[in-house]
Amino acid sequence: MIKVLTIGNSFSGNALKYMNDFIAADGTVELCYARADLGGCFLEKHWNLVEQCDLLPDVKPYDFAYNGGKDSEPMTLKEILVKDKWDYVTLQQASYKSWIKDSYQPYFTKLYNLVKEFAPQAEVVVHQTWAYRADGDSLKDFGITQQEMFDMLQENYREMAEKHSCRIIPSGEALQIARKVLNYKADESFDFENPPLLQLPDQSKSLIAGYHWKTGVTADGKATFADDCRHANQNGCYLIGALWFEFFTGKSILDNSFVPDGVSSENIHLFKQIAHDLIKQMPSV
């Protein structure tokens, strides 16, 4: 049984979205995972919570469950680290800080040392997150391009990996390669300033969730046009999940039969090959 623990946020959730399906389709792999993840959580916050939990025993920030199960138990990070004999523990920075070098230390090293103290048998793996979609508002706010964000986060993760002799799961690199092939561009025929009610631009070649309508109980009761330029959509989740499956199991994703709804057969072939080729280039443990 392969046991994986993530210390991260929703980006870990994107990577694990289809893991149960990949495992079921393979039929020979035994893998379980758990998530010490909090929405939007960055390295400094994870560490601050460790210190707070040492002072306040009733504070248990994480909901522990195996394989995404609904029956969860509140725990501290230390409790999760000793809950099982983890083979792998992943560490990542929050995406919106991933390109900022000074945001990593000393918190990455503190968390790395914590894992090595409480789960010494585990290999600590760096989860390289990804750059945002080029046509979203976040990159405009940052004042950088998508390629610049990727280049900076790639260098930051590489520095952390080299400092601690960790391997990297190159999720961000996988998306960047696929982006060049799919060549997504914003739909110039769509009126973004005055979007037609409940209509969306063409986003079929995107790997990121992108534009959507918020409906139901919104702030003013009206359907609201919004964008999520950060999280992976079904295409992105499949690609990253394929990478993670082959990384942790050692089984070729090329042979896996799982196909999620909304991902074309053409993209399945492309994403499998990208994931497989990246893993082939990686050093073993």
C-alpha positions as CSV (number, residue, x, y, z in Angstrom):
1,M,0.0,0.0,0.0
2,I,1.4,3.4,-1.1
3,K,0.5,6.2,1.4
4,V,0.5,9.8,0.4
5,L,-0.1,12.9,2.5
6,T,-0.4,16.4,1.0
7,I,0.3,19.6,3.0
8,G,-1.2,22.3,0.8
9,N,-4.5,23.7,-0.3
10,S,-7.0,23.4,-3.1
11,F,-4.3,22.9,-5.7
12,S,-3.6,19.5,-4.0
13,G,-7.3,18.8,-4.4
14,N,-7.0,19.5,-8.1
15,A,-4.1,17.0,-8.4
16,L,-6.1,14.3,-6.5
17,K,-9.5,14.9,-8.1
18,Y,-9.3,11.8,-10.3
19,M,-6.9,9.7,-8.2
20,N,-9.5,7.2,-7.1
21,D,-10.6,6.8,-10.7
22,F,-7.1,6.2,-11.9
23,I,-6.6,3.6,-9.2
24,A,-9.9,1.8,-10.0
25,A,-9.1,1.7,-13.7
26,D,-5.7,0.3,-13.1
27,G,-7.0,-2.5,-10.8
28,T,-3.5,-3.5,-9.4
29,V,-2.4,-0.4,-7.5
30,E,-3.0,0.0,-3.7
31,L,-2.7,3.7,-2.8
32,C,-4.3,5.8,-0.1
33,Y,-4.0,9.5,0.4
34,A,-5.0,12.1,2.9
35,R,-4.9,15.9,2.8
36,A,-3.6,18.3,5.4
37,D,-5.0,21.1,3.2
38,L,-6.7,24.4,3.9
39,G,-8.2,26.6,1.2
40,G,-5.6,29.2,0.0
41,C,-3.2,28.1,2.7
42,F,0.4,29.3,2.3
43,L,3.6,27.9,3.9
44,E,3.8,30.5,6.6
45,K,0.2,29.9,7.7
46,H,0.7,26.1,7.9
47,W,3.7,26.8,10.2
48,N,1.9,29.3,12.3
49,L,-0.9,26.8,12.8
50,V,1.7,24.3,14.0
51,E,2.8,26.8,16.7
52,Q,-0.7,27.7,17.6
53,C,-1.7,24.1,18.1
54,D,1.2,23.5,20.4
55,L,-0.2,26.3,22.6
56,L,-3.9,25.5,22.3
57,P,-4.7,21.8,22.3
58,D,-8.3,22.4,21.3
59,V,-7.2,24.0,18.0
60,K,-7.4,21.3,15.2
61,P,-7.4,23.0,11.9
62,Y,-7.4,20.1,9.5
63,D,-10.1,17.6,8.5
64,F,-8.5,14.2,8.2
65,A,-10.0,11.6,5.9
66,Y,-8.6,8.9,3.7
67,N,-9.1,9.1,-0.1
68,G,-11.4,12.1,0.0
69,G,-14.0,10.4,2.3
70,K,-16.8,12.4,3.9
71,D,-16.2,11.0,7.4
72,S,-13.5,13.3,8.6
73,E,-11.8,13.9,11.9
74,P,-10.4,17.2,13.1
75,M,-6.6,17.0,13.7
76,T,-3.4,19.0,14.0
77,L,-0.6,18.6,11.5
78,K,1.5,16.7,14.0
79,E,-1.4,14.3,14.7
80,I,-1.8,13.7,11.0
81,L,1.9,13.0,10.5
82,V,1.9,10.3,13.1
83,K,-1.6,8.9,12.1
84,D,-0.1,6.6,9.5
85,K,3.2,5.4,8.0
86,W,3.3,7.9,5.1
87,D,5.5,7.0,2.2
88,Y,5.3,10.5,0.7
89,V,4.5,13.9,2.0
90,T,4.1,16.8,-0.4
91,L,4.8,20.4,0.3
92,Q,3.8,23.4,-1.8
93,Q,3.5,27.2,-1.6
94,A,0.1,28.8,-2.2
95,S,-0.2,29.7,-5.8
96,Y,-0.6,33.4,-5.3
97,K,2.7,33.5,-3.4
98,S,4.5,30.9,-5.5
99,W,6.3,33.4,-7.7
100,I,7.5,35.5,-4.7
101,K,10.9,34.1,-3.6
102,D,10.8,35.6,-0.1
103,S,7.5,33.9,0.8
104,Y,9.1,30.4,1.0
105,Q,11.6,30.7,3.8
106,P,12.0,29.9,6.6
107,Y,8.6,28.2,6.5
108,F,9.4,25.5,3.9
109,T,12.4,24.4,5.9
110,K,10.5,24.4,9.2
111,L,7.8,22.2,7.7
112,Y,10.3,20.0,6.1
113,N,12.0,19.4,9.4
114,L,8.7,18.8,11.1
115,V,7.9,16.1,8.6
116,K,11.3,14.5,9.1
117,E,10.8,14.5,12.9
118,F,7.3,13.1,13.0
119,A,7.3,11.0,9.8
120,P,11.0,10.1,9.3
121,Q,10.2,7.3,6.9
122,A,8.5,9.6,4.4
123,E,10.0,11.1,1.3
124,V,9.3,14.8,1.2
125,V,8.3,15.8,-2.3
126,V,7.9,19.3,-3.7
127,H,4.6,19.9,-5.4
128,Q,5.3,22.5,-8.1
129,T,2.1,24.5,-8.6
130,W,1.2,26.3,-11.9
131,A,0.9,29.7,-13.4
132,Y,-2.5,31.4,-13.7
133,R,-4.5,31.7,-16.9
134,A,-3.1,34.5,-19.2
135,D,-6.5,36.3,-19.6
136,G,-7.5,36.4,-15.9
137,D,-7.4,39.5,-13.7
138,S,-4.8,38.1,-11.2
139,L,-1.8,38.4,-13.5
140,K,-2.8,41.9,-14.3
141,D,-2.9,42.7,-10.6
142,F,0.5,41.1,-10.2
143,G,1.9,43.0,-13.1
144,I,3.5,39.9,-14.7
145,T,2.8,37.6,-17.6
146,Q,1.9,34.0,-17.4
147,Q,5.4,32.9,-18.6
148,E,7.0,35.2,-16.0
149,M,4.9,33.7,-13.2
150,F,5.9,30.2,-14.3
151,D,9.6,31.0,-14.7
152,M,9.7,32.5,-11.2
153,L,7.7,29.8,-9.4
154,Q,9.7,27.1,-11.2
155,E,13.0,28.7,-10.0
156,N,11.6,29.0,-6.4
157,Y,10.5,25.4,-6.2
158,R,13.7,24.2,-7.7
159,E,15.7,26.1,-5.1
160,M,13.6,24.5,-2.3
161,A,14.1,21.1,-3.8
162,E,17.8,21.4,-4.2
163,K,18.2,22.8,-0.7
164,H,16.5,19.8,0.9
165,S,17.4,17.1,-1.7
166,C,13.8,16.7,-2.7
167,R,12.2,15.5,-5.9
168,I,9.7,17.7,-7.7
169,I,6.3,16.8,-9.1
170,P,6.3,19.1,-12.1
171,S,2.6,19.9,-12.3
172,G,3.3,23.5,-13.4
173,E,5.6,22.4,-16.1
174,A,3.1,19.8,-17.4
175,L,0.5,22.6,-17.7
176,Q,2.9,24.9,-19.4
177,I,3.8,22.3,-22.0
178,A,0.2,21.5,-22.7
179,R,-0.6,25.2,-23.0
180,K,1.9,25.5,-25.8
181,V,0.2,22.7,-27.7
182,L,-3.4,23.7,-27.1
183,N,-2.6,27.4,-27.7
184,Y,-5.6,28.8,-25.8
185,K,-6.5,32.4,-26.5
186,A,-9.2,34.6,-25.2
187,D,-12.4,34.5,-27.2
188,E,-12.3,37.8,-29.1
189,S,-15.9,37.4,-30.3
190,F,-17.3,37.4,-26.7
191,D,-18.3,40.7,-25.0
192,F,-16.6,40.4,-21.6
193,E,-17.6,43.9,-20.6
194,N,-21.3,43.2,-21.1
195,P,-21.6,39.4,-21.1
196,P,-24.8,37.9,-22.4
197,L,-26.7,36.4,-19.5
198,L,-25.6,32.8,-18.8
199,Q,-23.5,32.7,-21.9
200,L,-19.8,31.9,-21.8
201,P,-16.8,32.5,-24.1
202,D,-15.1,29.6,-25.9
203,Q,-12.7,28.1,-23.3
204,S,-12.4,24.6,-24.8
205,K,-8.6,24.8,-25.1
206,S,-8.1,26.0,-21.5
207,L,-6.7,24.0,-18.7
208,I,-8.0,26.4,-16.0
209,A,-11.5,26.9,-14.8
210,G,-11.9,30.4,-16.2
211,Y,-15.1,32.3,-16.7
212,H,-18.4,31.1,-15.2
213,W,-21.7,32.3,-13.9
214,K,-22.5,32.4,-10.2
215,T,-26.2,31.6,-9.7
216,G,-28.5,31.0,-6.8
217,V,-28.1,33.2,-3.7
218,T,-25.6,35.8,-5.0
219,A,-24.9,39.2,-3.3
220,D,-27.8,40.9,-5.2
221,G,-29.8,37.8,-6.2
222,K,-28.7,38.1,-9.8
223,A,-26.6,35.7,-11.8
224,T,-23.0,37.1,-11.7
225,F,-20.3,36.7,-14.3
226,A,-17.0,35.7,-12.7
227,D,-13.7,34.2,-13.4
228,D,-11.4,31.6,-11.7
229,C,-8.1,32.0,-13.4
230,R,-6.3,29.8,-10.9
231,H,-7.8,26.4,-10.4
232,A,-7.5,23.6,-13.0
233,N,-10.6,22.5,-14.9
234,Q,-11.3,18.9,-15.9
235,N,-8.6,19.0,-18.5
236,G,-6.0,20.4,-16.1
237,C,-7.1,18.1,-13.3
238,Y,-6.7,15.1,-15.6
239,L,-3.2,16.1,-16.7
240,I,-2.0,16.8,-13.2
241,G,-3.7,13.7,-11.9
242,A,-2.0,11.6,-14.6
243,L,1.3,13.0,-13.6
244,W,0.7,12.3,-9.9
245,F,-0.5,8.7,-10.6
246,E,2.6,7.7,-12.5
247,F,4.9,9.5,-10.0
248,F,3.6,7.8,-6.9
249,T,2.7,4.4,-8.4
250,G,5.5,3.9,-11.0
251,K,2.8,2.5,-13.3
252,S,2.6,3.9,-16.8
253,I,-0.3,6.3,-17.3
254,L,-0.3,5.3,-20.9
255,D,-2.0,2.0,-20.0
256,N,-4.7,3.6,-17.8
257,S,-8.3,3.4,-19.2
258,F,-9.9,6.1,-17.1
259,V,-11.6,8.9,-19.1
260,P,-13.4,11.7,-17.3
261,D,-16.4,13.5,-18.7
262,G,-15.5,16.6,-20.7
263,V,-12.0,15.6,-21.7
264,S,-11.7,14.7,-25.4
265,S,-9.9,11.5,-26.6
266,E,-7.4,13.8,-28.4
267,N,-6.6,15.6,-25.1
268,I,-6.4,12.3,-23.2
269,H,-3.7,11.1,-25.5
270,L,-1.8,14.4,-25.3
271,F,-2.0,14.7,-21.5
272,K,-1.0,11.1,-20.9
273,Q,2.1,11.5,-23.1
274,I,3.1,14.8,-21.4
275,A,2.8,13.2,-18.0
276,H,4.6,10.0,-19.0
277,D,7.5,11.9,-20.7
278,L,8.0,14.2,-17.7
279,I,8.1,11.3,-15.2
280,K,10.6,9.4,-17.5
281,Q,13.0,12.3,-17.2
282,M,12.9,12.3,-13.4
283,P,15.5,10.6,-11.1
284,S,14.3,7.7,-9.0
285,V,14.2,7.9,-5.2
